[in-house]
């Protein structure tokens, strides 16, 4: 009696196993969360050090046009204007997205609405293949094809914003296209049938019904592409020319946040001002990544409401 | 202009766009193959590279790439498997789960430079690992975790609920159901996810510059002592 009572009262081996299993899997997820929080913390604390420890004012940093952290400007403060890089990053990203969006959505419509067989047999595999190509390869092709082409067409060195935008355009095109295709495919078939039954032509159906109901998804695809373009480092660094100057036109060398980061991080000493401002650039990148993230969530929520 | 004419024009326009894209993408592929294939030979792949002279190959770089890949997968697979099991089997729909999902999304959207810099700061400097394969593999793990977790979770979720119910009805605990029923059934999906992730790791560059370093010391492939700097198995050497 005593024995069986005891046996029933205590946890069985199975329930112990269950507890262990649950704990292990929870620890894994907790570890990931911990890592992300520590990334945010480390980069933020390093990035803020520029402003707290070295006394650079945030406004100078965001709006100054001269980037030369090693030397002192007229007002006795180091020259840490990050505006050239911020502007470079935004211009390159927006240009690439502006060119890529119509092409990607056009191709997605072609693949889902107009010619699904050709789309599935030719476009789909090629696009899937291209999504997997490392960005360094895109940068290298940009360096060996786009840059010489720009040099011959517009003169100058060929390195510049326009070359970077072209490389990024080709790089994000497959990603945005395949995401747009997924979105268009998820538009229910009866939407199209209802529209066609009302006597609308194919284009009218696409334009007035399919695209309208897929708008949130398409926007998400574009924002995703922009986030990728904004964070891309090596491909851009190879073709943009890396001159930390205010971009005045599209064919002279410029720089982006990522390209300056990759170029200079190895050349500065930890803890110095030169190094801290680079961390501030990384912080801007981080904030932008978070911003894109929030943007896609917001779009998703808006879309879900309609 | 009537609706039919507009329709024709629009469709023609879409054809043209698809044509341009196919052209761009195909010429890209053709260019890589056309320029790359003539250079690749058995010798190129199997001889070490030489500085200050032409010739030489990429065997060390190639080996390092694969070694990094394997190490990264060794670290990240169990972690993301556990995380995915938690998310798909145990997580309840509450604020904490929402928070965790947001965090994972944030991690996947971080630019790889930022991840690389974090690796530089923590693994290379703080933990004193230096520029090494190990630091590189850990940075790549961070980079790889969200993607791998999501694909594994998706393939776990794709297993029908009836399988789980059958397992539970047989008196198995939830953990046993996951291990003995769900995981074997989801294995093909998990493997696909791992291969996709491997492709991404293999091509990642920016996160590695600051963690694995950029120089590859000469390797002696007959040296199997993992503690010697010239041994290919040493995880603490730069790559």
Interface residues (C-beta under 8 A of the other chain):
Chain A: X14 X15 X17 X18 X20 X21 X22 X24 X25 X26 X27 X28 X29 X31 X32 X33 X35 X36 X37 X38 X39 X40 X42 X43 X46 X102 X103 X106 X107 X109 X110 X111 X114 X115 X118 X119 X122 X123 X126 X127 X129 X130 X132 X133 X134 X135 X136 X137 X141 X144 X145 X170 X173 X174 X177 X200 X201 X202 X203 X204 X206 X207 X227 X230 X231 X232 X233 X234 X258 X261 X262 X265 X266 X270 X279 X282 X285 X286 X289 X290 X292 X293 X297
Chain B: X3 X4 X6 X7 X10 X11 X13 X14 X15 X17 X18 X20 X21 X22 X24 X25 X26 X28 X29 X31 X32 X35 X78 X79 X80 X81 X82 X83 X85 X86 X87 X89 X90 X99 X100 X102 X103 X104 X105 X106 X107 X109 X110 X111 X112 X113 X114 X115 X117 X118 X120 X121 X122 X125 X142 X145 X146 X149 X172 X173 X174 X175 X176 X178 X179 X196 X199 X200 X202 X203 X204 X205 X206 X209 X210
